[in-house]
Amino acid sequence: MRRLSLGDEMAEPKQSEAKAETADKAAAAKPPAQRKIPGNLPYLAASGTLKRALERLIDASRPDKFNADFMENVLKLSGGAARATIPIMKRMGFLTSDAVPTDLYARFRTEGGRPAASLAGLRNGFPEIFKRSEYAHTVDDNKLRDIILEITGLKANDPIAQAIKSTFNVMKSFIPAGADLTGNDDDVGLQDEGGGSPAAQNGQGDMARNIGRGSKSVGLVYNINIVLPETSDLKVLNAIFRSVKENLL
């Protein structure tokens, strides 16, 4: 029996991670056959690479563009498995269509904002699942599998069904059990039904939330500037103010 030295113990985690990355690259090289799947649920053949990308971007500086160059040189992830994570992150609302990090991306990088941002990412990426279960992020693997099979019509052992579940679980892993998400859902950018950029990016989010919450102080204020002619004729002035009152107030 070979005894492990201290050096061996330190090397084992690195070797495990290297093996996982190798497995992900192999999976990305041979992804499940592309078929039209009902429900339009996103998936990655190598979901482990997505998890590593999300873990590493937390400590990395926020880039101008989240592209393959940033992933390779900063996150130290390369190859087809790494590039495949970018469309998924766009789908989840972490990146714009031009791969620019969003406010949701920024919130995910913070300890306090990460659970709510992860939940928003799941709802952006898997809306059909949340239509079946409002609290899909809390269900066990068997229930999640059943929801996926119900939506897609796939068999339980279909590699695509398994890939969808694994991709969902990557984001779910960043939501601690028992995390208090009350009131946080409307503070993160959810995509509109057309799959556009999060509302928070175009400034509409705050306005929509303030109106939706039924604030008693909501109102409109107009400032009207009137330039009066140089005249001492009260009839002229009265006519001007009467017109303002009748047409503007």
N, C-alpha and C positions, 0 to 999 in steps of 0.2 A: 504493500500500500504506500503510495507516494504522499509524503507530508507537504502541506502547502506552506510556503514561506510567506512573510509579510508582502514581498513583492508580488507573489502569485495572487494574494487576496486583493491587492490594489489593481492588478491587471484584469481580474475577472469581470468587473462592471464594464470596463472599456471594451473588452472582447464581446460581452453580451450586446452592448449597443452597436458595435460594428457588425455583429451577426444580424441584428434587427434591421440595420440600414441595408445590408446586402440582400436580405429577404425582401425588403420593400422595393429595391431596385429590380429584383427578379420579377416581382409581382407586377410592377409597372411595365416591364418589358413584355409581359404576357398578360395583359388585362383581360377581364371577362369579355366575351364576344359582345360587341355593341348591338343592342337590340332596342327597339322602341318599347319603353317600359311605361305602363300607365302610371299616372301620378307625378311624373317628371321629378322623381326624387334623385338628388345628387349623390354620387358615391365616388370613392377612390379605391382602386385596387390595393394601394399601399397607404392605408390610413395612418399608419405609424409615422410616416413622414409629415403628415399634417400636424400630428400631435407635437413632434419635435420642433416644427416651424413655429407653432403657437407658443411653445415653452420658451424658445430662444428669442422671439421678438419682444418678449416682456422686458428683458434687460438690454436689448439693442436700441440704439438711437432710432427715432422714427425717420424713415427715409422719405425723400421726395416721391420716389416711385418704388413700389414693392415689386421688383422684377427679378428675373433669373440672376442678374448680376449681383443684386443685393443678397439674394438667398445664398449664392455660392461664396461670396467674399465676406459677408458679415455673419449670416446664419450657418455657414459651412454645410449647406445642403445643395446637392447638384444632381443633374440627370433628369430623366423624364418624370420620376416620382416627385421630385421637388417642383418642377414646372407645373405639374398637374394640380398642385395645391392652389395656385393663383386663381383659376376660374372658380374654385369652390369658395375661396375667401371673398371673391366678388359677389357670388351668389348669396353669401351670408351677410353681406353689407359691411364687411370690414374694409373693402377696397371699392373705389369707384370703377367705372368701366375702363378708365385710363390707368388703373392700378395705383391710384393715389390713396393713401390711408385715410379713412374717414374718422369721424368723432367716435364711432363705435370701436374702431381699432385702438384709439387713444384710451378709451375707458377700459378696454380689456387689459391694457398694460398696467393699470392700477389695481392694487390689492382690493380696495373697496368696491370698485366698479366692475371687476372681472365676472362675478356670478351673474349679474344682470345683463352684462354685455354678451356673455355666452348664451344666455337664454334668448336674447334678441336675435343672435346669430342663428340659433336653432329654428326659431320661428320664421326668420327670413328664408332659410334654406329648405325647411321641411314643412311648409304650410299645410299640406295635405295630412300629415301626421297629426298636427295640432287640431285639425278639424275633427278628427276621430277622438282625440283625447286632449282636453285643454291643459292637462298636467302631464303631458307625454314625457317630460324630462324627469319625472319621478317614478315612472313605471319600471318593472323589472324586465330583464332581457326577453323572457318568454312572451310577455304582453307586447313589448315593442316589436318582436318578430311577427306576432299575429297581426298587428296593425299594418306592418309592411306587406305581409302576404295578402291581406285583405285589399289593400290599395293596388298592389301591382299584379296580383293573380299568379305570382311566381310560386314555385315549390320551395319548401323549407330548406332543402339542400342546394338550391340554386346559388352559385357563387355571387351573383349580382345582389340577391337578397341579403346575403351575408355581408357584402361590401357596404351596402346601404346602412345596415345596422351598425357596422364598425365605424363608419364615418360619423353617424349620429352620436355614437358613444364617445367619440373623441371630444366633441364640444361639451357633451354632458359631463365629462370628467372634470371640467373646470367649474362645475356648480356643486359646491360642498353639500352634503346631506344636511337638511335642516336650515339651509341658508335662507335668510329673511329677504324675500324679493318683493314684499308688499310695497306697492307704490313706485317701484322702480321701472316697470314695463314702459311707462309713458315718458321716462326720462332718457331712454335710449332710442336711437334711430331705427325704426322699422321700415322696411321697404314698402312702397305702395304695391297695389295688386298687379301693376304692370311690370314689376321687377325693376323699377328705377332706383335712383340713388336714395339713401335715407332722407327723410324729410328734414332732419336736423341740419343737413348740409346746405339747404337752400333757404334757411331761415323761416320756414313755414311751421316747423315743429312747435316752437314756443307759442306762436299765435294760436295754432289749433288747440294746444293744451289749455291756454288761458280761457278761450271761448268755451271749450268743451267742459270745463270745470264749473261753468255757470257763475263766474265771479260777479258779485253784485255791483262792482265798480266799473264794469265794462261800459264804455261809451265812446262817442266820437266828438272831437273838439276841432272846430274850424276857426282860423284866424283870418278875418277879412279886412284888408286895408283899402280905405276909400280916399282918393285924392279929390278934394273939393276945389271948385273953381274960385278964383278971387272975385267975390261978389258980396255985396251987402244986402242983396235982394232976398228977403226971407222966403218969398214964394219959390224961388229957385232951390234954396236949401231944403225947404219942406218937400218939394217934389222929389228931390234926390233921396231923402230919407224914407219917404213913403214908398218909393220904388224898391229900395233895399228891403224894407219890411215885407212888402208883398211878394217879392220874387226870390229872396235869399233866406229869410228867416222863417 
